Amino acid sequence: MRRGDRATPWTLRRATGDDARAMAAMHVRAWRAAYRGIVPDAHLDGLDPEARAARYRLEPSGPGDPETWLAVDGAGGDVIGFVTTGPCRDADLPGAGEVWSIYVDPGRWRGGVGTALMADAVARLERAGFREAVLWVLTDNARARRFYETSGWHPDGATKTVPIGGQPTGETRYRRTLGGAARPLSSPVMPGHAPDPLVIQTERLSLVSMSLAFMRALAAGDLAEASRLMDAELPDDMAEDLADFLGYRIPDLERDPSWQPWLGRSMVWTHEDGRREVIGTIGFHAPPDDEGRVEIGYRVEPAWRRRGIATECVRALLAWAEEQGVHRFRASVAPDNAASLAVIGAFGFRQVGEQMDEIDGLELVFHLDRPGSGGA
């Protein structure tokens, strides 16, 4: 994985009762920053962290209780965000899951914390067996609504009015499917035909396998031919960014063409006018090794970051690998790549060591063993 923006790293962990005061202080800061101009100032200015801390339910006592996870600053140990999930509380959606709340410290907005928390929430709801989930957002909170929509959530038409600070305040419900919709569906499959292993369809993108011809054209600097073969517009600096990748993968494919579905894929975004654009790359370094493990890597173009793209594509590629019977994964990330550390942390990767890469320098090494792997 490439190095991301330099920022203080963070970790995700389960909240306990001891975290209530720190959570509440951050919660109040987030309310005052996010809801100023939406909620009466007098109400925001009068928020009491101690009273809020007393209302949290951080020690689940049985099935159906909400569960809260924190984003904790890696330097000072401060709580910089949290997300709470549980069963849906709406009577018209029995059996659905819900993101009860998600907040990030204003000083860490647009730093990938919210994306990591949301990815963690979605993954936990999926593991709990929910097939769809909802969340409620203040109707006038445009910033939050943009974040949810770029994370795969959509308004489902339900609204309500709640009193906040003595003022009627509108809320809008968002919904998304889980599990099946987050898994790669490949191209549309007609009866009697096998899915195309070279195209994985995510919620918003197509992950298109790079052919040997495409790689050769890109390595030769023939961007027009590479664009034609990918059927998409390419970043001007794509060949330069992938120079090391192409130096390894072209010989791999020349030696064994069957490796292609496991190697590099273009993240292809289709615009409303039908124009297709490559906005990043993702793939495994090779087919499964002798232990049945594959190493994942990705890169998202800078203009497309902080929109949940990496999380969406990693989820889809891991799911595709599991459909091929692979349940063991590896990732190597630079210690200062906070965004990528958050993404893989949300999927449950655990650090097992470190290595010195000849190109990228020091990297932390992570493993993920999912059910069916026989691993720990």
Secondary structure, 3 states (H helix, E strand, C coil): CCCCCECCCEEEEECCHHHHHHHHHHHHHHHHHHCECCECHHHHHCCCHHHHHHHCCCCCCCCCCCEEEEEEECCCCCEEEEEEEEECCCCCCCCCEEEEEEEECHHHCCCCHHHHHHHHHHHHHHHCCCCEEEEEEECCCHHHHHHHHHCCCEEEEEEEEEEECCEEEEEEEEEEECHHHHCCCCCCCCCCCCCCCCEEECCCEEEEECCHHHHHHHHCCCHHHHHHHHCCECCCCHHHHCHHHHHHHHHHHHHCHHHHHHCCEEEEEECCCCCEEEEEEEEECCCCCCCCEEEEEEEECHHHCCCCHHHHHHHHHHHHHHHCCCCEEEEEECCCEHHHHHHHHHCCCEEEEEEEECCCEEEEEEEEECCCCCCC
